[in-house]
Amino acid sequence: MPDTLTITDNRTGRSYELAIKDDTVRAADLRKVRVAAGDVGLMAYDPALVNTAACRSTITFIDGDKGILRYRGYPIEQLAEQSSFLETAWLVIDGELPTASELLAFTAAIHDNRVPPARIAGLFDGLADDPHPMGALIASFGALGTFYPESHNISDPAVRRRQVHRIIAQAPALAAYAARARKGQPLVPPREGLSFAGNFLYMLQATPGQTFTPNPVLERALDILFILHADHEQNCSTFAMRSVGSSNTDPYSSVAAAAAALYGPLHGGANEAVLRMLHGIGSLDKVPAFIKSVEAGDGRLMGFGHRIYKSYDPRARIIKRVADEVFEVTGKNPLLEIALELERIALQDEYFVSRKLYPNVDFYSGLIYEAMGFPTDMFTVLFAIPRTAGWLAQWEEMLRDPETKIVRPRQIYVGADKRDYIPVDGR
């Protein structure tokens, strides 16, 4: 039997056969279903694209029911345990784990491009006195493209590759500049001999003229968090990257758009919401009452549940382990006991189990960030730094796809019918 779907239009009695490939029918094939020859044909209505595949991708695989996340086929657990962020970034972008020489060359390219243009620092002087670091990062991503006009030549693979190196390499510096500018602190350039994550910690926390060496446990913890956030399939910010990129704009503008999408509290700001919730609960003895209020509809258990995962988010398991290592260095975050008790109750409570509400990546990441000394307004920035690798991998894949066209969704018009204009004195 051929892989087809037969549709009968009860308005006309006519039947149509649509091809099925990868458990998917092409939305454009629905346009065959028409009442009259002049009709535009049937359209699919899918607000928020909850059941619409907008691309074919080989980058990230997620099985939300089974709690599986893989980059290019490699389980996230193995990458978090054995890989580094830069090795993972290469994998996400190029499709295969790098050889020793490829990783060395990629690391050197990131190193050579890690310092933003000198004049970009002046951008932060032109912002508000107290700019949110994420807003400043979005502005700096957009401004960065003005220093590299060649980036508009997106048809040249070598040109594209240079921009990939620049964006990934300079994202930590831009993020650190944004954070320091908000505090009125002098900017600290990257230092020789540090890792990708180590240099970010140095640029963020060092005092000019004083020796600062990142703690290796915290440095590795941050590198693992970067790996976990490198890509996550077709989420809001990734779709923004692809959508804006489909107009053939330069990658800096696309990354700025993706970062703007990430800025929203429904996307990148969820771990901030978790911390606010934990601070609001305040103490262990108040957890049962909070759970009851959630079940009564008077609140939300932040950090539980996910649009995709209907079981335990695999990234949350890894972060929970990393948290233990971090707290051995920083001391235990007093909110941890509240978080663990929330998790214990929720994983046994029928209300949450029946709704498949399990901890997601945001439930523990905020605790780690807070323990490491990051202010809450930096949490989304910490998300954006590694996600540049995923955004750029998705952008590159989109450009190479022969089916790519500028994104232009249809609409269902429900407004007024034709009306004649009435002069203002007759209204």
Secondary structure, DSSP 8 states (H G I E B T S, - for coil): --SEEEEE-TTT--EEEEE-BTTB--GGGGGG--SSTTS-------GGGTT------SSEEEETTTTEEEETTEEHHHHHHH--HHHHHHHHHHSS---HHHHHHHHHHHHHT-S--GGGHHHHHTS-SS--HHHHHHHHHHHHGGG-GGGG-TT-HHHHHHHHHHHHHHHHHHHHHHHHHHHT-------TT--HHHHHHHHHH--TTS-----HHHHHHHHHHHHHTS--SS-HHHHHHHHHHTTT--HHHHHHHHHHHHHSTTTTTHHHHHHHHHHHH-SGGGHHHHHHHHHTTS---TTB--SS-SS--HHHHHHHHHHHHHHHHH---TTHHHHHHHHHHHTT-HHHHHTT--B-HHHHHHHHHHHTT--GGGHHHHHHHHHHHHHHHHHHHHHH-TT-----------S--------GGG-
